[in-house]
Amino acid sequence: MTSPRTEWIDSALMATAIALVVLLPVELVSWLIVSDPATHNAAWVADRWGSSLWRAVDWVFLVVALVHGGISTARWLARDQQVGGWRSVTVGLFGALCVALLVLASYTFFTFDVT
């Protein structure tokens, strides 16, 4: 029998995987097919993020990808580290890195000046 913590982690991993299955094609089509990638620059991003919908979709995609990758990598680090003390330090540092990336990305998304 698995612990409630493991079940919660497995459920979060499955939920983020399902969200990525939906969001990844939307992002790929909008970035690579609908618009010409050769024209992508800061002005293009500003124009795209001028729409609250696209800003929200891009932010949700980034958050879901970071959470999914963070959970997967933390589980891999915890499983492969044999020494107990180093396992906690490694997973803790990686968790702090993920949170820092999430905060910096969110700050960029919500303070980006589209004018």
N, C-alpha and C positions, 0 to 999 in steps of 0.2 A: 504494500500500500504506500502511496506517495504522500508526502506531507502537504498540508494546505498551501505552504509557501511555494513548493514546486508546482502544484496545480495552478496557482495564480500566475507564476512566471510562464508556464506553458500556455495558459490562456491569453496572456498579454502578447506572447510571441505569435500565437495564431492570429489574434485580432490585428496586429500590425502587419502580418504577412498578407492577410486579406485586404487590408486598406492599401497596401503597396501594389497589389495586383490590380486594383482599380485606379490608383493615382498615377502609377508609372506610365501606362499608355497615354493618359491625358497629358502628362508633362512632356513625354517624348514627341507626341504629335504636335503639341503647341510650340515646342522649341525647335523641332527639326523639320517638320513637314509643312505646317501652316505658314511659317515665316522662314526666310532665307537665313541660315546660320552665319553667312558671310556678313550680314548686316547687323549682327548682335554687338551692341556696345552699350555704354552707360545710358545713352539717350533712349535706346530701345527698351532697356530695363525700366527706365523712368516712365516711359509711355505705357509699358505693360502694367507696372505697379500703380499707375494712375487709376486703374480700376481696382476697387476694393475686393472684387471677386477674385481676380488673379493674384493679388497680394495674399489673400487668405488661402487660396489653393496652394500657392508656392510655399507658404509658411507651414501649412498642415503637412505637405509632402515632406519638407525638411524635418519637421518634428517627428513624424512617424518613422522616417528612415533612420534618424539618430536613435530613437528609442529601440527600434528593431535591431539595428546593428549593435547598440550598446548592450542590450540583453544577451544577444548571441555571443558577443565577444567576452562579456563578463562570465558567462557560463563556461566558455572554453578556457578562460584564464583560471577560473576556480577549479576546473576539472584537471587541468594539466600541471598546476603547481603542486608539488609534493610536500613542501615544507609549509606547515600550518601558518606560521607568522608571516611568511612572505606572501602567502596566498591572500591573506587579508589586506596587506599593504598594496599588493598589485591590483586587486579588484577595487580597493578604495581609491587609489590614484586614478585608475581608469574611469571610475564613476565620476570623480571630480572633474576629469577632463571632459567627459560627455556633458556634464552640467554646465561647465564653462562654455563649451561650444554652443549649447542650446541658448544660453543667456546672450552671448555675443551675436548669434544669428538672429534671435528675436529682437535684440536692440537694433540691429541693422534693418530688419524688415519694418519695424514700427517707427523708426526715425529717419528713414530714407526720404530725402526731399525730392519730390517728383517735379518740381518747378524748374 
